[in-house]
């Protein structure tokens, strides 16, 4: 009888390990460092941030100010215009959403909102992805524009690269806070896999320390891209935690297995 009890306990441990392994594999399968990328010549595609390989999917036909993502969709404001477009993930084609009160200079996003800065980078706006309407948040504090700029996507913090410096932008007041100098110009920023990635000029991928702005070179870019203009996480692969179905499976199976084990142990006693 005690042999049966031992077998039951061992089976419980094996089942638990199997379920945990399954959940872990689902998480690992979701974790990658791929991103969508737009360039200064209207190219749209994906880039492997670790290897720098760019795969072109299409051409937008118009120059967006940058990319932002919300609700599983990618958006961009037309450079020097007030028009917001949605980007087709398959081929980079553009669908007009609507117009706002801003002349777009860059577009970015956090995990909860879509944002843009105007020409001159003097003000930060929130953008309605359903209508294209823009709402002034407040002044950034910048008194002049920058030659090369980049706004971030995929993070709860909105980062902004201007000149050779990295800033955070308050999504409440618009105010810019200097983090530090990375020492090179950045055309796009994206948060993936717990790291802040920078698309540097001309065509190098770096990771940036979000406390100091110090940059670490990762790789150069291949595949025909001409410049970094916008980066955003692939909406289909940004989840790095166990999916609800996995958690539900774990919560359902473990109590049942534990009940069987307790019952057998009780019988053995």
N, C-alpha and C positions, 0 to 999 in steps of 0.2 A: 504493500500500500504506500509506503514511503517512497518507493521508487516512482510510483505514479505521480506523487506529489512533486517530486524533484523534476520529473518530465514536464509537468504542468508549468512549474515556475520557469524552467528553461525555455519552454515554448513561449511564455509570456515575454521573456527578455528578448527572444529572437524576433517576435512580432513587433515589439516596441522599436527595436533597432531597425527593422525593415521599414516601419512607418516613418521614423525619423530620417532614414536614408532617403526615402522617397521625397519627403518634404525638402530636405537639403538639396537633392538633385534638381527639384523644381526651381529653387532659389538660384542655384548655380547656373541653370540653363538660361535664366533671365538676365544674369549679370554679364554685361559686356561693355565695351567702350566704343560702340558705333554711334555715329551722329549724322544727321542731315547737314548738308553744307550748300551754301550759295556763294557765288563768286562775283567779282566785279565785271565779268563779261556775260552775266545772266545764266551761267551754268548752274544746274541743280543736280545734286546727287548725294551719295553717302560717302563717309570717310571712316576708315578704321583709325582711331586716334593713336593706337599703339604702333601701327606699322606705317601710317601715313598714306595708305592706298586709297585714292579717290576713285569712285565709280560713278560716272555721269549717267543720270537717269533721263535727263531732258534739258530743256532750255526754256526759261520763263518768258523770254521775249521782251521783258522790261526789267529795268534795274530797281530792285527793291532796296530799301534802306538797311535792311537786316531781317532777321527771322525771330519769331517768337512763337511759343506753343502754349496752348491752353485747351483743355477738353479733348485731347487726342488729335487736334488739328494744328497745322502750321499756318502762320499769318505773317505778312510783311507789309509795311507801308511803302508806297512808291516814293522813291527818293525825290526830294524837293517838290512833293505834291501832297495833297490832302487825302489821297485815296488809299483805303485799306483793302488788301487782297488776301484771299485764302489760297494756299499753295497745294496743288495736287501732288500727293506723295508718290505717285507712280511715275509721273513724267515732268513735274515742275510747272505744269500749266497753271494759270492764274484765273481765279474767279473773283470779280469785284464784289466786295461786301458793302461798302458805303464810304461816305466822306466825313471828315471831321474838321476841326478848326486849326489844324496844325500843318505846317510844312515839314514832312518827315525828314529827319537826318539820321536816325537809327531806331531800330525796333528791337525789343527784348522782352523777357518775361520772367516771372517767378513761378513757383509751383501753384500760385493762386491768382495771378493776374497778368495782363498784357500791358506793356508800357512802351513809351516812345519819348525821344527828345526831339526838339525842334531844331531848325537850322540856326546855328550859333550856339546850340547846346545850353541855352540860358534857362530852359524850363523843362520839367518832367511832367508827362501827361499819362493818364490811364486811358486805355483804349478798350472800347466795347467790341468784342469780337463778333457780336451778332449784327451790329449796325454800322460799325466804323466810327461812331461818335467818340470824341476825345474830351476828357475832363482834366483841366489844369490841376495838378497837385501842388506845385510850387516851384520857386526858383532853385536851380542847382547851386548857385553861388559862383559859377564860372563866368568870367567877364569877357572871355574870347573863345572862339572855336578852336578845334584841333585839326591837324592834318589827317590823321588816321584815328578812328574811334571804333569801339566795339562794346556792345551791351551783352549781358549774360542771359542765359536761359537755363532752366532745370534746377535752380536753387531757390531756397526760401529767401535768400538775400539777393538783391539786385546789384550786380557789379557793373562797373563802367571803366573801360580803359580809354584814357585820353592822353595823347602824347606818349611818354614813356612811363606814365604813372597809372596805378590801379586805385580806384575809388569804390566805395559803396554808396548807393543812392537810397535815401530814405523814401519808402513808398507812402509815407504819411505826409512829409513836408517837402520832399523833392531835394533836400539838401545833400550835397556831396561831402563825403568824409574821406580824406586821403588815407590810404592803407600803406602805400609805399611805392617805390620805383622798381619796376621789373627790368628796366634798362633797354627795352626795345619796344617798337610799335606793335600794337595788337589790333587786328581787324575784326575779331569775333571771340566770344567766350562761351563756354558751355560747361555745366556741371554734370559729370558722369562718373559712376562708380566711386563716389565719395571724394572725387578730385575736381579741381577747377582747371579746365583745359583752355589754353590760349592758342588761337591761330595767329601766328606772328608774321610780320612782313619780312622777307617776301613770301616764303612758303615753308615754314617750320612749325612743328607742334611742340608746345611746352606745357608743363603743369605749373601752376602758380600757387605759392603759399598764401593762403587767404589772410594770414596775420601780418606778413611782412611784404608780400608781393614778389618775393624772390622767385625767379623762374628756373626750371630744370628742363633742359632740352630732352625731348623724347625721340623725335624723328623728323626727317624731311618728308615732303609730300611728293607722291608720284601719281600718275594716272591722267594727267592733262589739265588739272585745275590751274587757274592762273593767279588766283589771289583768294584770301579769306575775306568774305563779306558778311556771312551769317552762319552761325552754328546752332543747332538745337538737337536735343536728344531724340533718338528714334522713339516715337510714341508707343511703339509696340514692344519695346525692350527696356523701358526705364524701371520696371518693377523688379526690385531685388530682394523682396521679402516673400515668405510663403504666401501663396494665393489663398483666398478664403476657403476654396474647396479642399485644399490640403489641410488647413487648420480644422475644418469641420470633420474631415476624415479622422484626424488624430483624436479629436475630442469624442468621437463616436466609438472608435475601436477600443481605445484604452480602457474605459470603464467596463466594457463588456469582457475584455480579457482579464481584467483584475477580478471581476465577479467570479468567473470560471475558476481562476486560481484559488480564490478564497474558499470556494465551495469544495474543491478537491482537498485543500489543506484541512478543512473542517472534517471531512470524511476520514482523512488519514488519522486525525486525532481521536 
